[in-house]
Amino acid sequence: MRSYPRSAQILTHNKRYIPGGIASVNRAVEPEIVFTNGRGAYIEDADGNSYIDYHAAFAPHLLGHNDPRVNEAVTRVLKDGASLYGSGTTELEGRLAELMCAAVPFIEGVQLLNTGSEATYQAIRVARAATGRDHIIVMQGGYNGWHNDVACNLMTPLETLGPRVSPGEYPYVPISAGIPEAHKQLVHAVNFNDPDSVEYVCRKYPVAGLIAEPILQNIGIVHPSPGYLQKLRDLSREYGFVLIFDEVKTGFRHAPGGYSTLAGVTPDLAVYGKALANGYPMAAIGGSAELMRYFVHPDASRRVLLAGTYNAHPVPTAAAIATLERLLENDGEAYRRLETLGSRLEAGLRKMLENVPGSTTFVRQGSAFCLYFMDHAPVDWHDIAANHDFARDAAMRRELIEAGVYFFPLAVKQGSISLAHTEADIDHTLEMWGRVLAPEAAQVQARSY
Ligand SMILES: Cc1ncc(COP(=O)(O)O)c(C=O)c1O
């Protein structure tokens, strides 16, 4: 068994000053490991243990940890004496916006923010400002950040959700205290892949916007069924709501234009973060010129306030430019490489799964993947909650961490491959995964639940 005495010391110290000892409570998991450095595909903890990393800090590290080109770009702006001025524009932010508009064909303008939550917040505000309506639709099992509109209905227990509702909506189930009751009345959670429920909500309420990850990637990898995203597009036209794709996880990871371009469906607004700056705090909102105009609307009463002391700070902006330049060079070579690594992992794992008892389903989109312990690829959160073997998933993750392969120790969290992973890393991962999933090991796990 690996032990983590130094990690324990650091956590104990931090608990004196930070409630819970950790700066973001969604990072509080067991085993309690304090990481001290990350290089390429590897992270190391305070006790000297090394891991091949598939958590990637909840997915931003698409190039790998401490990518040399990104580090070089960051060092360069600091050496050049670039600072945060808080007045007027900069060449850097213009360069990043230009790159983004070139990468995502349907966006006619972008605004730059620090986090995905800020971006989804602003997108919903624009939807409300543009439609003059207040209600929004979110996906049960989707995650769009921590603010009042969207801090709800994520991995809601089946006991709370009750039987599948379709067509219909689930009650607002907050994932945070402190959300006003009045606010909850404006948010409607429906099953992913269920356009009838979207229509049901639209008939009952004046809906300003629908926000959806085009692939649900906070509960593993839940693909849209064929035609689903297009149906959302059609419904948005029919009922006049703003279609927002939350590409914070899918954007730049699956294609330069995000999953929207792969699916061939154009939202009105899309939000980005994570892979955009390879681990630096950068997010963006982009969309049609007509909607983006709300940030500079000539009528002040219709203008959406976009202000942020740190927006387009030169350090994350330089990191984002270097990341996008790397992703966009050589005609998509980065994405072909990610696909090669992803398919190698998939092929090896599928072979192994033939000998693993119990139901398993591996789902992958390029460099993002999830192994479910159920007999089919899930269509929505209700499906996962009803059919996935959470205990087996948790045990697998614990044992992989013991074996030096870091999967976030929370069931159905997506794994992420980076450009820094090598074939040898994938093969080693498969070897360790095989030991954990081997029939003998599986029986031992089953007994220990
Ligand atoms: C799809 C999606 N949207 C929004 C967010 C919120 O982003 P942030 O944590 O940067 O505020 C996340 C974070 O995990 C996410 O996965």
PDBQT file of the ligand as one rigid body, heavy atoms in Angstrom, charges set to zero:
ROOT
HETATM    1  C1  LIG A 501     -18.787  21.662 -18.815  1.00  0.00    +0.000 C 
HETATM    2  C2  LIG A 501     -18.332  22.623 -17.759  1.00  0.00    +0.000 A 
HETATM    3  N1  LIG A 501     -18.837  23.866 -17.728  1.00  0.00    +0.000 NA
HETATM    4  C3  LIG A 501     -18.454  24.779 -16.828  1.00  0.00    +0.000 A 
HETATM    5  C4  LIG A 501     -17.523  24.452 -15.870  1.00  0.00    +0.000 A 
HETATM    6  C5  LIG A 501     -17.108  25.478 -14.861  1.00  0.00    +0.000 C 
HETATM    7  O1  LIG A 501     -15.806  25.869 -15.123  1.00  0.00    +0.000 OA
HETATM    8  P1  LIG A 501     -14.883  26.506 -13.975  1.00  0.00    +0.000 P 
HETATM    9  O2  LIG A 501     -14.605  25.409 -13.000  1.00  0.00    +0.000 OA
HETATM   10  O3  LIG A 501     -13.668  26.967 -14.723  1.00  0.00    +0.000 OA
HETATM   11  O4  LIG A 501     -15.647  27.623 -13.367  1.00  0.00    +0.000 OA
HETATM   12  C6  LIG A 501     -16.971  23.155 -15.846  1.00  0.00    +0.000 A 
HETATM   13  C7  LIG A 501     -15.982  22.773 -14.821  1.00  0.00    +0.000 C 
HETATM   14  O5  LIG A 501     -15.671  21.631 -14.619  1.00  0.00    +0.000 OA
HETATM   15  C8  LIG A 501     -17.383  22.218 -16.817  1.00  0.00    +0.000 A 
HETATM   16  O6  LIG A 501     -16.919  20.978 -16.854  1.00  0.00    +0.000 OA
ENDROOT
TORSDOF 0
